[in-house]
Amino acid sequence: MLGLSLKQTLGGALREFESIVSSSDASGFRTTQVDDVRQAALRLERDQEHRKCLRNLRRIEPLLDKLGLLKDALDANSKGSPVLCYIWV
């Protein structure tokens, strides 16, 4: 019973969130993985270095590592829930 309630709550939150973002953003969220976030951070860092305004994005590396661990735990228990992709973004 509790699991179903949680699933309903997360599903409702997902529907509400998707109603306030553009359809292209919602589509992008659905396909985003933790590694995509890591690659985007590295691209930002390279761009900042090129412009001589580096902000030390390496500080978020521990966060990205923990998100990877969280992903592994959630993947094992989510059975493909569409809600999880929004965590990474």
Gaussian input, Z-matrix of N, CA and C with variables (Angstrom, degrees):
# hf/3-21g

backbone

0 1
 N
 C     1     B1
 C     2     B2     1     A1
 N     3     B3     2     A2     1     D1
 C     4     B4     3     A3     2     D2
 C     5     B5     4     A4     3     D3
 N     6     B6     5     A5     4     D4
 C     7     B7     6     A6     5     D5
 C     8     B8     7     A7     6     D6
 N     9     B9     8     A8     7     D7
 C    10    B10     9     A9     8     D8
 C    11    B11    10    A10     9     D9
 N    12    B12    11    A11    10    D10
 C    13    B13    12    A12    11    D11
 C    14    B14    13    A13    12    D12
 N    15    B15    14    A14    13    D13
 C    16    B16    15    A15    14    D14
 C    17    B17    16    A16    15    D15
 N    18    B18    17    A17    16    D16
 C    19    B19    18    A18    17    D17
 C    20    B20    19    A19    18    D18
 N    21    B21    20    A20    19    D19
 C    22    B22    21    A21    20    D20
 C    23    B23    22    A22    21    D21
 N    24    B24    23    A23    22    D22
 C    25    B25    24    A24    23    D23
 C    26    B26    25    A25    24    D24
 N    27    B27    26    A26    25    D25
 C    28    B28    27    A27    26    D26
 C    29    B29    28    A28    27    D27
 N    30    B30    29    A29    28    D28
 C    31    B31    30    A30    29    D29
 C    32    B32    31    A31    30    D30
 N    33    B33    32    A32    31    D31
 C    34    B34    33    A33    32    D32
 C    35    B35    34    A34    33    D33
 N    36    B36    35    A35    34    D34
 C    37    B37    36    A36    35    D35
 C    38    B38    37    A37    36    D36
 N    39    B39    38    A38    37    D37
 C    40    B40    39    A39    38    D38
 C    41    B41    40    A40    39    D39
 N    42    B42    41    A41    40    D40
 C    43    B43    42    A42    41    D41
 C    44    B44    43    A43    42    D42
 N    45    B45    44    A44    43    D43
 C    46    B46    45    A45    44    D44
 C    47    B47    46    A46    45    D45
 N    48    B48    47    A47    46    D46
 C    49    B49    48    A48    47    D47
 C    50    B50    49    A49    48    D48
 N    51    B51    50    A50    49    D49
 C    52    B52    51    A51    50    D50
 C    53    B53    52    A52    51    D51
 N    54    B54    53    A53    52    D52
 C    55    B55    54    A54    53    D53
 C    56    B56    55    A55    54    D54
 N    57    B57    56    A56    55    D55
 C    58    B58    57    A57    56    D56
 C    59    B59    58    A58    57    D57
 N    60    B60    59    A59    58    D58
 C    61    B61    60    A60    59    D59
 C    62    B62    61    A61    60    D60
 N    63    B63    62    A62    61    D61
 C    64    B64    63    A63    62    D62
 C    65    B65    64    A64    63    D63
 N    66    B66    65    A65    64    D64
 C    67    B67    66    A66    65    D65
 C    68    B68    67    A67    66    D66
 N    69    B69    68    A68    67    D67
 C    70    B70    69    A69    68    D68
 C    71    B71    70    A70    69    D69
 N    72    B72    71    A71    70    D70
 C    73    B73    72    A72    71    D71
 C    74    B74    73    A73    72    D72
 N    75    B75    74    A74    73    D73
 C    76    B76    75    A75    74    D74
 C    77    B77    76    A76    75    D75
 N    78    B78    77    A77    76    D76
 C    79    B79    78    A78    77    D77
 C    80    B80    79    A79    78    D78
 N    81    B81    80    A80    79    D79
 C    82    B82    81    A81    80    D80
 C    83    B83    82    A82    81    D81
 N    84    B84    83    A83    82    D82
 C    85    B85    84    A84    83    D83
 C    86    B86    85    A85    84    D84
 N    87    B87    86    A86    85    D85
 C    88    B88    87    A87    86    D86
 C    89    B89    88    A88    87    D87
 N    90    B90    89    A89    88    D88
 C    91    B91    90    A90    89    D89
 C    92    B92    91    A91    90    D90
 N    93    B93    92    A92    91    D91
 C    94    B94    93    A93    92    D92
 C    95    B95    94    A94    93    D93
 N    96    B96    95    A95    94    D94
 C    97    B97    96    A96    95    D95
 C    98    B98    97    A97    96    D96
 N    99    B99    98    A98    97    D97
 C   100   B100    99    A99    98    D98
 C   101   B101   100   A100    99    D99
 N   102   B102   101   A101   100   D100
 C   103   B103   102   A102   101   D101
 C   104   B104   103   A103   102   D102
 N   105   B105   104   A104   103   D103
 C   106   B106   105   A105   104   D104
 C   107   B107   106   A106   105   D105
 N   108   B108   107   A107   106   D106
 C   109   B109   108   A108   107   D107
 C   110   B110   109   A109   108   D108
 N   111   B111   110   A110   109   D109
 C   112   B112   111   A111   110   D110
 C   113   B113   112   A112   111   D111
 N   114   B114   113   A113   112   D112
 C   115   B115   114   A114   113   D113
 C   116   B116   115   A115   114   D114
 N   117   B117   116   A116   115   D115
 C   118   B118   117   A117   116   D116
 C   119   B119   118   A118   117   D117
 N   120   B120   119   A119   118   D118
 C   121   B121   120   A120   119   D119
 C   122   B122   121   A121   120   D120
 N   123   B123   122   A122   121   D121
 C   124   B124   123   A123   122   D122
 C   125   B125   124   A124   123   D123
 N   126   B126   125   A125   124   D124
 C   127   B127   126   A126   125   D125
 C   128   B128   127   A127   126   D126
 N   129   B129   128   A128   127   D127
 C   130   B130   129   A129   128   D128
 C   131   B131   130   A130   129   D129
 N   132   B132   131   A131   130   D130
 C   133   B133   132   A132   131   D131
 C   134   B134   133   A133   132   D132
 N   135   B135   134   A134   133   D133
 C   136   B136   135   A135   134   D134
 C   137   B137   136   A136   135   D135
 N   138   B138   137   A137   136   D136
 C   139   B139   138   A138   137   D137
 C   140   B140   139   A139   138   D138
 N   141   B141   140   A140   139   D139
 C   142   B142   141   A141   140   D140
 C   143   B143   142   A142   141   D141
 N   144   B144   143   A143   142   D142
 C   145   B145   144   A144   143   D143
 C   146   B146   145   A145   144   D144
 N   147   B147   146   A146   145   D145
 C   148   B148   147   A147   146   D146
 C   149   B149   148   A148   147   D147
 N   150   B150   149   A149   148   D148
 C   151   B151   150   A150   149   D149
 C   152   B152   151   A151   150   D150
 N   153   B153   152   A152   151   D151
 C   154   B154   153   A153   152   D152
 C   155   B155   154   A154   153   D153
 N   156   B156   155   A155   154   D154
 C   157   B157   156   A156   155   D155
 C   158   B158   157   A157   156   D156
 N   159   B159   158   A158   157   D157
 C   160   B160   159   A159   158   D158
 C   161   B161   160   A160   159   D159
 N   162   B162   161   A161   160   D160
 C   163   B163   162   A162   161   D161
 C   164   B164   163   A163   162   D162
 N   165   B165   164   A164   163   D163
 C   166   B166   165   A165   164   D164
 C   167   B167   166   A166   165   D165
 N   168   B168   167   A167   166   D166
 C   169   B169   168   A168   167   D167
 C   170   B170   169   A169   168   D168
 N   171   B171   170   A170   169   D169
 C   172   B172   171   A171   170   D170
 C   173   B173   172   A172   171   D171
 N   174   B174   173   A173   172   D172
 C   175   B175   174   A174   173   D173
 C   176   B176   175   A175   174   D174
 N   177   B177   176   A176   175   D175
 C   178   B178   177   A177   176   D176
 C   179   B179   178   A178   177   D177
 N   180   B180   179   A179   178   D178
 C   181   B181   180   A180   179   D179
 C   182   B182   181   A181   180   D180
 N   183   B183   182   A182   181   D181
 C   184   B184   183   A183   182   D182
 C   185   B185   184   A184   183   D183
 N   186   B186   185   A185   184   D184
 C   187   B187   186   A186   185   D185
 C   188   B188   187   A187   186   D186
 N   189   B189   188   A188   187   D187
 C   190   B190   189   A189   188   D188
 C   191   B191   190   A190   189   D189
 N   192   B192   191   A191   190   D190
 C   193   B193   192   A192   191   D191
 C   194   B194   193   A193   192   D192
 N   195   B195   194   A194   193   D193
 C   196   B196   195   A195   194   D194
 C   197   B197   196   A196   195   D195
 N   198   B198   197   A197   196   D196
 C   199   B199   198   A198   197   D197
 C   200   B200   199   A199   198   D198
 N   201   B201   200   A200   199   D199
 C   202   B202   201   A201   200   D200
 C   203   B203   202   A202   201   D201
 N   204   B204   203   A203   202   D202
 C   205   B205   204   A204   203   D203
 C   206   B206   205   A205   204   D204
 N   207   B207   206   A206   205   D205
 C   208   B208   207   A207   206   D206
 C   209   B209   208   A208   207   D207
 N   210   B210   209   A209   208   D208
 C   211   B211   210   A210   209   D209
 C   212   B212   211   A211   210   D210
 N   213   B213   212   A212   211   D211
 C   214   B214   213   A213   212   D212
 C   215   B215   214   A214   213   D213
 N   216   B216   215   A215   214   D214
 C   217   B217   216   A216   215   D215
 C   218   B218   217   A217   216   D216
 N   219   B219   218   A218   217   D217
 C   220   B220   219   A219   218   D218
 C   221   B221   220   A220   219   D219
 N   222   B222   221   A221   220   D220
 C   223   B223   222   A222   221   D221
 C   224   B224   223   A223   222   D222
 N   225   B225   224   A224   223   D223
 C   226   B226   225   A225   224   D224
 C   227   B227   226   A226   225   D225
 N   228   B228   227   A227   226   D226
 C   229   B229   228   A228   227   D227
 C   230   B230   229   A229   228   D228
 N   231   B231   230   A230   229   D229
 C   232   B232   231   A231   230   D230
 C   233   B233   232   A232   231   D231
 N   234   B234   233   A233   232   D232
 C   235   B235   234   A234   233   D233
 C   236   B236   235   A235   234   D234
 N   237   B237   236   A236   235   D235
 C   238   B238   237   A237   236   D236
 C   239   B239   238   A238   237   D237
 N   240   B240   239   A239   238   D238
 C   241   B241   240   A240   239   D239
 C   242   B242   241   A241   240   D240
 N   243   B243   242   A242   241   D241
 C   244   B244   243   A243   242   D242
 C   245   B245   244   A244   243   D243
 N   246   B246   245   A245   244   D244
 C   247   B247   246   A246   245   D245
 C   248   B248   247   A247   246   D246
 N   249   B249   248   A248   247   D247
 C   250   B250   249   A249   248   D248
 C   251   B251   250   A250   249   D249
 N   252   B252   251   A251   250   D250
 C   253   B253   252   A252   251   D251
 C   254   B254   253   A253   252   D252
 N   255   B255   254   A254   253   D253
 C   256   B256   255   A255   254   D254
 C   257   B257   256   A256   255   D255
 N   258   B258   257   A257   256   D256
 C   259   B259   258   A258   257   D257
 C   260   B260   259   A259   258   D258
 N   261   B261   260   A260   259   D259
 C   262   B262   261   A261   260   D260
 C   263   B263   262   A262   261   D261
 N   264   B264   263   A263   262   D262
 C   265   B265   264   A264   263   D263
 C   266   B266   265   A265   264   D264

   B1=1.4527
   B2=1.5276
   B3=1.3400
   B4=1.4553
   B5=1.5214
   B6=1.3367
   B7=1.4579
   B8=1.5111
   B9=1.3165
   B10=1.4604
   B11=1.5170
   B12=1.3240
   B13=1.4562
   B14=1.5299
   B15=1.3141
   B16=1.4590
   B17=1.5206
   B18=1.3240
   B19=1.4616
   B20=1.5293
   B21=1.3141
   B22=1.4637
   B23=1.5293
   B24=1.3292
   B25=1.4613
   B26=1.5245
   B27=1.3340
   B28=1.4684
   B29=1.5212
   B30=1.3295
   B31=1.4652
   B32=1.5158
   B33=1.3340
   B34=1.4682
   B35=1.5131
   B36=1.3361
   B37=1.4615
   B38=1.5281
   B39=1.3280
   B40=1.4634
   B41=1.5245
   B42=1.3225
   B43=1.4654
   B44=1.5292
   B45=1.3237
   B46=1.4688
   B47=1.5243
   B48=1.3289
   B49=1.4679
   B50=1.5232
   B51=1.3401
   B52=1.4595
   B53=1.5221
   B54=1.3379
   B55=1.4553
   B56=1.5280
   B57=1.3363
   B58=1.4657
   B59=1.5291
   B60=1.3388
   B61=1.4640
   B62=1.5227
   B63=1.2991
   B64=1.4607
   B65=1.5281
   B66=1.3178
   B67=1.4687
   B68=1.5271
   B69=1.3270
   B70=1.4659
   B71=1.5267
   B72=1.3453
   B73=1.4640
   B74=1.5262
   B75=1.3174
   B76=1.4661
   B77=1.5216
   B78=1.3150
   B79=1.4657
   B80=1.5302
   B81=1.3114
   B82=1.4643
   B83=1.5107
   B84=1.3366
   B85=1.4624
   B86=1.5232
   B87=1.3233
   B88=1.4711
   B89=1.5217
   B90=1.3160
   B91=1.4674
   B92=1.5318
   B93=1.3279
   B94=1.4588
   B95=1.5218
   B96=1.3234
   B97=1.4639
   B98=1.5292
   B99=1.3121
   B100=1.4624
   B101=1.5237
   B102=1.3127
   B103=1.4686
   B104=1.5229
   B105=1.3324
   B106=1.4650
   B107=1.5309
   B108=1.3250
   B109=1.4679
   B110=1.5254
   B111=1.3250
   B112=1.4696
   B113=1.5410
   B114=1.3116
   B115=1.4653
   B116=1.5274
   B117=1.3229
   B118=1.4704
   B119=1.5231
   B120=1.3358
   B121=1.4622
   B122=1.5295
   B123=1.3195
   B124=1.4705
   B125=1.5246
   B126=1.3409
   B127=1.4739
   B128=1.5204
   B129=1.3377
   B130=1.4641
   B131=1.5196
   B132=1.3174
   B133=1.4583
   B134=1.5306
   B135=1.3286
   B136=1.4769
   B137=1.5292
   B138=1.3291
   B139=1.4616
   B140=1.5300
   B141=1.3413
   B142=1.4554
   B143=1.5232
   B144=1.3118
   B145=1.4611
   B146=1.5311
   B147=1.3201
   B148=1.4598
   B149=1.5361
   B150=1.3208
   B151=1.4704
   B152=1.5336
   B153=1.3314
   B154=1.4729
   B155=1.5315
   B156=1.3278
   B157=1.4696
   B158=1.5297
   B159=1.3193
   B160=1.4568
   B161=1.5308
   B162=1.3262
   B163=1.4675
   B164=1.5263
   B165=1.3059
   B166=1.4676
   B167=1.5291
   B168=1.3062
   B169=1.4597
   B170=1.5191
   B171=1.3154
   B172=1.4666
   B173=1.5315
   B174=1.3285
   B175=1.4693
   B176=1.5210
   B177=1.3263
   B178=1.4599
   B179=1.5274
   B180=1.3288
   B181=1.4649
   B182=1.5339
   B183=1.3507
   B184=1.4744
   B185=1.5358
   B186=1.3208
   B187=1.4629
   B188=1.5182
   B189=1.3130
   B190=1.4605
   B191=1.5251
   B192=1.3252
   B193=1.4697
   B194=1.5302
   B195=1.3299
   B196=1.4740
   B197=1.5254
   B198=1.3323
   B199=1.4644
   B200=1.5240
   B201=1.3237
   B202=1.4628
   B203=1.5208
   B204=1.3301
   B205=1.4648
   B206=1.5231
   B207=1.3277
   B208=1.4628
   B209=1.5236
   B210=1.3174
   B211=1.4632
   B212=1.5245
   B213=1.3262
   B214=1.4658
   B215=1.5264
   B216=1.3329
   B217=1.4652
   B218=1.5233
   B219=1.3251
   B220=1.4669
   B221=1.5206
   B222=1.3238
   B223=1.4703
   B224=1.5219
   B225=1.3088
   B226=1.4654
   B227=1.5244
   B228=1.3234
   B229=1.4563
   B230=1.5186
   B231=1.3263
   B232=1.4650
   B233=1.5177
   B234=1.3178
   B235=1.4590
   B236=1.5348
   B237=1.3344
   B238=1.4587
   B239=1.5130
   B240=1.3224
   B241=1.4595
   B242=1.5253
   B243=1.3400
   B244=1.4626
   B245=1.5255
   B246=1.3240
   B247=1.4560
   B248=1.5207
   B249=1.3214
   B250=1.4508
   B251=1.5184
   B252=1.3124
   B253=1.4645
   B254=1.5263
   B255=1.3268
   B256=1.4523
   B257=1.5211
   B258=1.3113
   B259=1.4564
   B260=1.5173
   B261=1.3088
   B262=1.4681
   B263=1.5124
   B264=1.3095
   B265=1.4610
   B266=1.4904
   A1=111.08
   A2=116.52
   A3=119.99
   A4=110.77
   A5=117.51
   A6=120.93
   A7=112.39
   A8=117.19
   A9=121.04
   A10=110.31
   A11=117.25
   A12=121.33
   A13=110.65
   A14=116.44
   A15=120.60
   A16=110.43
   A17=117.04
   A18=121.05
   A19=110.53
   A20=117.67
   A21=121.47
   A22=110.77
   A23=115.97
   A24=120.69
   A25=111.06
   A26=116.46
   A27=120.05
   A28=111.24
   A29=116.12
   A30=119.65
   A31=112.03
   A32=116.32
   A33=120.22
   A34=111.68
   A35=116.86
   A36=121.21
   A37=110.44
   A38=116.48
   A39=120.92
   A40=110.67
   A41=116.85
   A42=120.03
   A43=111.75
   A44=116.64
   A45=120.45
   A46=110.75
   A47=116.21
   A48=119.94
   A49=110.68
   A50=116.61
   A51=119.89
   A52=111.75
   A53=117.67
   A54=119.99
   A55=112.43
   A56=117.57
   A57=119.63
   A58=113.29
   A59=117.85
   A60=119.97
   A61=108.80
   A62=115.83
   A63=119.29
   A64=109.79
   A65=115.36
   A66=119.10
   A67=111.08
   A68=117.91
   A69=119.60
   A70=110.72
   A71=117.18
   A72=119.67
   A73=110.32
   A74=117.13
   A75=120.63
   A76=110.10
   A77=116.40
   A78=120.60
   A79=110.62
   A80=116.53
   A81=120.94
   A82=112.14
   A83=116.59
   A84=120.56
   A85=111.16
   A86=116.34
   A87=120.56
   A88=112.76
   A89=117.03
   A90=119.62
   A91=113.30
   A92=117.44
   A93=121.19
   A94=111.13
   A95=115.29
   A96=122.91
   A97=108.92
   A98=117.02
   A99=121.70
   A100=110.50
   A101=117.71
   A102=120.68
   A103=111.76
   A104=117.76
   A105=121.11
   A106=110.47
   A107=116.32
   A108=121.12
   A109=109.57
   A110=116.18
   A111=120.79
   A112=110.31
   A113=117.73
   A114=121.12
   A115=111.33
   A116=117.47
   A117=120.89
   A118=110.70
   A119=117.22
   A120=121.06
   A121=110.42
   A122=117.37
   A123=120.53
   A124=111.51
   A125=116.89
   A126=119.96
   A127=110.89
   A128=116.71
   A129=120.82
   A130=110.94
   A131=115.32
   A132=119.89
   A133=110.86
   A134=117.02
   A135=120.07
   A136=110.93
   A137=117.01
   A138=120.26
   A139=111.26
   A140=116.11
   A141=119.78
   A142=111.16
   A143=116.85
   A144=120.30
   A145=110.23
   A146=116.21
   A147=121.42
   A148=111.01
   A149=116.72
   A150=121.72
   A151=112.18
   A152=116.45
   A153=122.49
   A154=112.10
   A155=116.93
   A156=120.87
   A157=110.08
   A158=114.69
   A159=121.73
   A160=110.89
   A161=116.65
   A162=122.63
   A163=113.24
   A164=117.99
   A165=122.72
   A166=112.39
   A167=116.15
   A168=120.40
   A169=112.30
   A170=117.94
   A171=120.76
   A172=110.85
   A173=115.89
   A174=118.87
   A175=111.64
   A176=118.06
   A177=119.72
   A178=112.40
   A179=116.34
   A180=120.63
   A181=112.50
   A182=119.56
   A183=118.52
   A184=112.34
   A185=116.94
   A186=120.37
   A187=110.57
   A188=116.85
   A189=120.44
   A190=111.35
   A191=116.74
   A192=120.20
   A193=111.10
   A194=116.27
   A195=120.08
   A196=110.84
   A197=117.61
   A198=119.86
   A199=110.46
   A200=117.03
   A201=120.50
   A202=111.34
   A203=116.67
   A204=120.46
   A205=110.95
   A206=115.91
   A207=120.55
   A208=110.54
   A209=116.17
   A210=120.88
   A211=110.42
   A212=116.19
   A213=120.03
   A214=111.25
   A215=115.94
   A216=119.99
   A217=111.13
   A218=116.64
   A219=119.94
   A220=111.71
   A221=116.54
   A222=119.55
   A223=110.97
   A224=116.02
   A225=120.10
   A226=111.47
   A227=117.22
   A228=120.88
   A229=114.93
   A230=118.10
   A231=119.91
   A232=114.27
   A233=116.49
   A234=121.22
   A235=111.71
   A236=115.28
   A237=120.88
   A238=115.42
   A239=118.27
   A240=121.16
   A241=110.02
   A242=118.25
   A243=120.64
   A244=113.17
   A245=117.85
   A246=121.47
   A247=111.59
   A248=118.40
   A249=122.10
   A250=114.24
   A251=118.84
   A252=119.48
   A253=111.82
   A254=118.36
   A255=121.08
   A256=112.42
   A257=117.99
   A258=121.22
   A259=110.85
   A260=117.14
   A261=121.32
   A262=112.73
   A263=117.36
   A264=119.99
   A265=112.58
   D1=-46.52
   D2=179.48
   D3=-62.61
   D4=-41.72
   D5=179.34
   D6=-60.27
   D7=-40.85
   D8=179.06
   D9=-66.21
   D10=-40.14
   D11=178.68
   D12=-62.68
   D13=-43.44
   D14=177.86
   D15=-63.40
   D16=-43.44
   D17=178.68
   D18=-61.12
   D19=-41.45
   D20=178.74
   D21=-65.65
   D22=-42.05
   D23=179.55
   D24=-62.81
   D25=-47.46
   D26=179.22
   D27=-64.24
   D28=-40.75
   D29=178.14
   D30=-62.34
   D31=-40.88
   D32=177.67
   D33=-65.01
   D34=-41.66
   D35=178.32
   D36=-63.62
   D37=-39.68
   D38=178.40
   D39=-63.27
   D40=-47.45
   D41=179.25
   D42=-61.30
   D43=-40.81
   D44=179.14
   D45=-64.50
   D46=-44.53
   D47=179.67
   D48=-62.55
   D49=-45.92
   D50=-179.03
   D51=-63.66
   D52=-24.88
   D53=179.44
   D54=-74.02
   D55=-18.21
   D56=-177.10
   D57=-105.41
   D58=-4.21
   D59=175.74
   D60=-109.83
   D61=160.11
   D62=178.78
   D63=-66.00
   D64=157.33
   D65=-179.37
   D66=-65.06
   D67=-33.15
   D68=178.49
   D69=-69.27
   D70=-37.94
   D71=176.49
   D72=-66.74
   D73=-43.43
   D74=179.00
   D75=-59.75
   D76=-41.51
   D77=178.20
   D78=-63.82
   D79=-41.49
   D80=177.90
   D81=-63.71
   D82=-40.65
   D83=177.56
   D84=-60.05
   D85=-42.25
   D86=-176.07
   D87=-62.26
   D88=-26.33
   D89=-176.22
   D90=-103.95
   D91=0.71
   D92=-177.42
   D93=-80.03
   D94=134.59
   D95=177.91
   D96=-116.73
   D97=165.50
   D98=179.18
   D99=-56.68
   D100=-41.31
   D101=179.61
   D102=-63.44
   D103=-31.10
   D104=176.21
   D105=-64.32
   D106=-39.95
   D107=178.71
   D108=-65.02
   D109=-43.44
   D110=178.67
   D111=-61.36
   D112=-45.07
   D113=179.84
   D114=-64.80
   D115=-38.55
   D116=177.89
   D117=-63.87
   D118=-40.38
   D119=177.96
   D120=-63.96
   D121=-40.81
   D122=178.04
   D123=-65.43
   D124=-39.39
   D125=176.61
   D126=-63.21
   D127=-42.19
   D128=177.32
   D129=-59.78
   D130=-43.91
   D131=-179.47
   D132=-62.51
   D133=-43.79
   D134=178.36
   D135=-63.16
   D136=-41.47
   D137=178.64
   D138=-63.47
   D139=-42.37
   D140=178.94
   D141=-65.19
   D142=-39.35
   D143=178.43
   D144=-63.20
   D145=-41.92
   D146=179.58
   D147=-62.39
   D148=-36.97
   D149=-179.43
   D150=-87.28
   D151=3.26
   D152=-179.92
   D153=61.62
   D154=37.94
   D155=176.93
   D156=-137.58
   D157=47.85
   D158=-176.61
   D159=-62.15
   D160=134.43
   D161=-177.18
   D162=-113.03
   D163=13.38
   D164=176.41
   D165=57.63
   D166=60.22
   D167=178.30
   D168=-68.71
   D169=-8.53
   D170=176.40
   D171=-61.04
   D172=-20.46
   D173=179.04
   D174=-63.15
   D175=-22.63
   D176=-179.46
   D177=-90.26
   D178=-0.51
   D179=179.22
   D180=-55.39
   D181=-44.20
   D182=177.30
   D183=-60.50
   D184=-36.72
   D185=176.80
   D186=-62.66
   D187=-46.12
   D188=-179.96
   D189=-63.86
   D190=-37.44
   D191=176.49
   D192=-62.94
   D193=-43.37
   D194=179.83
   D195=-68.39
   D196=-35.68
   D197=175.99
   D198=-62.29
   D199=-36.72
   D200=176.78
   D201=-62.71
   D202=-41.42
   D203=177.12
   D204=-66.68
   D205=-41.32
   D206=177.88
   D207=-62.10
   D208=-40.78
   D209=178.85
   D210=-58.71
   D211=-45.84
   D212=-179.56
   D213=-59.68
   D214=-44.56
   D215=-179.78
   D216=-66.67
   D217=-42.52
   D218=-178.04
   D219=-71.13
   D220=-38.69
   D221=178.49
   D222=-59.16
   D223=-38.60
   D224=-178.39
   D225=-67.43
   D226=-25.52
   D227=-175.35
   D228=-110.87
   D229=-8.90
   D230=-172.07
   D231=-90.59
   D232=-25.20
   D233=-176.68
   D234=53.95
   D235=45.17
   D236=173.85
   D237=77.82
   D238=27.95
   D239=179.63
   D240=-61.36
   D241=134.64
   D242=179.11
   D243=-71.83
   D244=-9.76
   D245=-177.38
   D246=-72.73
   D247=-32.03
   D248=-171.03
   D249=-63.55
   D250=-32.14
   D251=-177.38
   D252=-63.50
   D253=-22.83
   D254=179.67
   D255=-75.82
   D256=-16.75
   D257=177.36
   D258=-66.01
   D259=-37.75
   D260=-172.73
   D261=-76.10
   D262=-19.77
   D263=-173.18
   D264=-94.38

